[in-house]
Amino acid sequence: MEYPLSEEHQLFRETMKRFVDEEMIPVEMETCDEDGELKPDWKEKYHARAKELGIWKMEVPEEYGGVGADLISLCIVWEQLGRTVAVPTRGLGGIMGPQVRAPLYELSDELKEQYLFPVLNGEKRACFAQSEPDAGGDPGGMRTTAELKGDHYVINGTKQWITEAGNADFAQLLAVTDKEKGSRGGISMFLVDMDSPGVTIAGQFDTMMGDKPYIIHFDNVEVPVEKRIGEEGQGFSLGQRFLANGRLKHGSRGVGTAQRCLDLMCEYAKQRETFGEPLANRQAVQWMITDTYVELQAARLMVYNVADRAAEGNVDRTDGFIQKMYADELGFRAADRCLQIHGGIGLTEDLPIENFWRQSRSFRITEGPTEIMKMVIARNILREY
Ligand SMILES: Cc1cc2nc3c(=O)[nH]c(=O)nc-3n(C[C@H](O)[C@H](O)[C@H](O)COP(=O)(O)OP(=O)(O)OC[C@H]3O[C@@H](n4cnc5c(N)ncnc54)[C@H](O)[C@@H]3O)c2cc1C
């Protein structure tokens, strides 16, 4: 079963697959340090290779010096990189270049000079600050406020789980500008310099994946009106637009993880014998293999279908949720089955399986927990009846 890719996409997939098979998987247990960060020498090597392969700045539009790749090509890269733990899953080790959230392309020319171009040149880093201690899966419940006072807004509140905030020069921050309207036109997006008076890094979490997201306090932080992105009240939809591509990245990476875990479980099941026979002869093991294989076909068809249709301008939010939810859940199920089939050795750091298991466990929560995806999908299904 194959999603019909163009000849060009098939060739690109072969190139990416070869890169991962030959240059990443064989060294994947040595490329990251104890914190799960890509070691500097590997970072240099992979960044150079990414430029040769044409995946550096792949998401950046051509007019800004990037590749301006189509969504299918991006999914191919995310899927292939999802097959290895050679690069950390967060930001995929930066091997596709600096990550730019879409609203930055819509800034005024002056603000582009201050924020967009420095990010593209690697001179500045941005973080995306939406979640809060009491509003993660339900960002509409955020409490951080931005109150307009003359020519500036005054921001107060706490953001939590913010990736890279400690190293960021500025935040793309969402705050409430109209409590009555809430997520329906009451939330706006701002550019907030992290060295502004009143911005404090208040803490950091240590997660099982190695990610170390931050807590940030905003205490009467003044932000000039011109540093609001888009119109007042547009922030939530701008934020959701950024997350839409992120959901396809989740889906593709889930497919990649499931594929690799399937490969590993099949190889091991054929080679490992218990009670005088290979594990592959046991129905209990065969069913895990079959279920993973079948679900993988379904997930891949979903991800590429959603990407294909989005590329044609048919962005369907529910379909985006469906593929994210299904592929993220599958990525974890596949990693769990793979670990189970490997027994004790699967639990060790001698193999990449425990790493896939930890990373894919987090996919079911970040950028939209499964249950919330299901709630939104159900609402849309029920609307049809
Ligand atoms: C490593 C990491 C990095 C992150 N990076 C960022 C970042 O850079 N920027 C940012 O803004 N955010 C970031 N986040 C936040 C992330 O998106 C949220 O953690 C996520 O959306 C879940 O929010 P929460 O933890 O508050 O869970 P909650 O919203 O409190 O939900 C907890 C659980 O309750 C269940 N649940 C919730 N609502 C429902 C419902 N309606 N029906 C049924 N069940 C429900 C789900 O099982 C869910 O997992 C990051 C999180 C992590 C862990």
The ligand as an SDF file (V2000), in Angstrom:
LIG
                    3D

 53 58  0  0  0  0  0  0  0  0999 V2000
    8.3100   19.2440   26.4880 C   0  0  0  0  0  0  0  0  0  0  0  0
    7.2100   20.2170   26.2710 C   0  0  0  0  0  0  0  0  0  0  0  0
    7.4330   21.3250   25.4750 C   0  0  0  0  0  0  0  0  0  0  0  0
    6.4140   22.2740   25.2840 C   0  0  0  0  0  0  0  0  0  0  0  0
    6.6870   23.3950   24.5510 N   0  0  0  0  0  0  0  0  0  0  0  0
    5.7520   24.3720   24.4930 C   0  0  0  0  0  0  0  0  0  0  0  0
    6.0710   25.6460   23.8910 C   0  0  0  0  0  0  0  0  0  0  0  0
    7.1790   25.8710   23.3780 O   0  0  0  0  0  0  0  0  0  0  0  0
    5.1230   26.6120   23.9040 N   0  0  0  0  0  0  0  0  0  0  0  0
    3.8970   26.4330   24.4570 C   0  0  0  0  0  0  0  0  0  0  0  0
    3.0970   27.3530   24.4330 O   0  0  0  0  0  0  0  0  0  0  0  0
    3.5600   25.2310   25.0290 N   0  0  0  0  0  0  0  0  0  0  0  0
    4.4670   24.2170   25.0790 C   0  0  0  0  0  0  0  0  0  0  0  0
    4.1530   23.0090   25.6900 N   0  0  0  0  0  0  0  0  0  0  0  0
    2.8350   22.8420   26.2880 C   0  0  0  0  0  0  0  0  0  0  0  0
    2.0350   21.7170   25.7040 C   0  0  0  0  0  0  0  0  0  0  0  0
    1.5380   22.0560   24.4600 O   0  0  0  0  0  0  0  0  0  0  0  0
    0.9780   21.3640   26.7660 C   0  0  0  0  0  0  0  0  0  0  0  0
    1.6390   20.6860   27.8070 O   0  0  0  0  0  0  0  0  0  0  0  0
   -0.0880   20.5140   26.2440 C   0  0  0  0  0  0  0  0  0  0  0  0
   -0.8850   21.2390   25.3610 O   0  0  0  0  0  0  0  0  0  0  0  0
   -0.9410   19.9540   27.3830 C   0  0  0  0  0  0  0  0  0  0  0  0
   -1.3210   20.9490   28.2850 O   0  0  0  0  0  0  0  0  0  0  0  0
   -1.3090   20.6420   29.8660 P   0  0  0  0  0  0  0  0  0  0  0  0
   -0.0160   20.0180   30.2040 O   0  0  0  0  0  0  0  0  0  0  0  0
   -1.7010   21.8790   30.5890 O   0  0  0  0  0  0  0  0  0  0  0  0
   -2.4310   19.5580   30.0690 O   0  0  0  0  0  0  0  0  0  0  0  0
   -4.0120   19.7740   30.4110 P   0  0  0  0  0  0  0  0  0  0  0  0
   -4.6270   20.7040   29.4240 O   0  0  0  0  0  0  0  0  0  0  0  0
   -4.0950   20.1080   31.8540 O   0  0  0  0  0  0  0  0  0  0  0  0
   -4.5150   18.3320   30.1870 O   0  0  0  0  0  0  0  0  0  0  0  0
   -4.0630   17.2310   31.0040 C   0  0  0  0  0  0  0  0  0  0  0  0
   -4.6610   15.9660   30.4710 C   0  0  0  0  0  0  0  0  0  0  0  0
   -6.0690   15.9900   30.6670 O   0  0  0  0  0  0  0  0  0  0  0  0
   -6.7590   15.3820   29.6210 C   0  0  0  0  0  0  0  0  0  0  0  0
   -7.7200   16.3490   29.0800 N   0  0  0  0  0  0  0  0  0  0  0  0
   -7.5790   17.7020   28.9930 C   0  0  0  0  0  0  0  0  0  0  0  0
   -8.6850   18.2630   28.4660 N   0  0  0  0  0  0  0  0  0  0  0  0
   -9.5410   17.2460   28.2060 C   0  0  0  0  0  0  0  0  0  0  0  0
  -10.8450   17.1610   27.6420 C   0  0  0  0  0  0  0  0  0  0  0  0
  -11.5020   18.2530   27.2290 N   0  0  0  0  0  0  0  0  0  0  0  0
  -11.4320   15.9430   27.5350 N   0  0  0  0  0  0  0  0  0  0  0  0
  -10.7710   14.8300   27.9470 C   0  0  0  0  0  0  0  0  0  0  0  0
   -9.5370   14.8510   28.4740 N   0  0  0  0  0  0  0  0  0  0  0  0
   -8.9240   16.0270   28.6020 C   0  0  0  0  0  0  0  0  0  0  0  0
   -5.7050   14.9560   28.5880 C   0  0  0  0  0  0  0  0  0  0  0  0
   -5.4170   13.5830   28.7890 O   0  0  0  0  0  0  0  0  0  0  0  0
   -4.4790   15.7660   28.9660 C   0  0  0  0  0  0  0  0  0  0  0  0
   -3.2610   15.1180   28.6470 O   0  0  0  0  0  0  0  0  0  0  0  0
    5.1480   22.0540   25.8870 C   0  0  0  0  0  0  0  0  0  0  0  0
    4.9290   20.9230   26.6720 C   0  0  0  0  0  0  0  0  0  0  0  0
    5.9410   20.0200   26.8910 C   0  0  0  0  0  0  0  0  0  0  0  0
    5.6890   18.8370   27.7760 C   0  0  0  0  0  0  0  0  0  0  0  0
  1  2  1  0
  2  3  1  0
  2 52  2  0
  3  4  2  0
  4  5  1  0
  4 50  1  0
  5  6  2  0
  6  7  1  0
  6 13  1  0
  7  8  2  0
  7  9  1  0
  9 10  1  0
 10 11  2  0
 10 12  1  0
 12 13  2  0
 13 14  1  0
 14 15  1  0
 14 50  1  0
 15 16  1  0
 16 17  1  0
 16 18  1  0
 18 19  1  0
 18 20  1  0
 20 21  1  0
 20 22  1  0
 22 23  1  0
 23 24  1  0
 24 25  2  0
 24 26  1  0
 24 27  1  0
 27 28  1  0
 28 29  2  0
 28 30  1  0
 28 31  1  0
 31 32  1  0
 32 33  1  0
 33 34  1  0
 33 48  1  0
 34 35  1  0
 35 36  1  0
 35 46  1  0
 36 37  1  0
 36 45  1  0
 37 38  2  0
 38 39  1  0
 39 40  1  0
 39 45  2  0
 40 41  1  0
 40 42  2  0
 42 43  1  0
 43 44  2  0
 44 45  1  0
 46 47  1  0
 46 48  1  0
 48 49  1  0
 50 51  2  0
 51 52  1  0
 52 53  1  0
M  END
$$$$
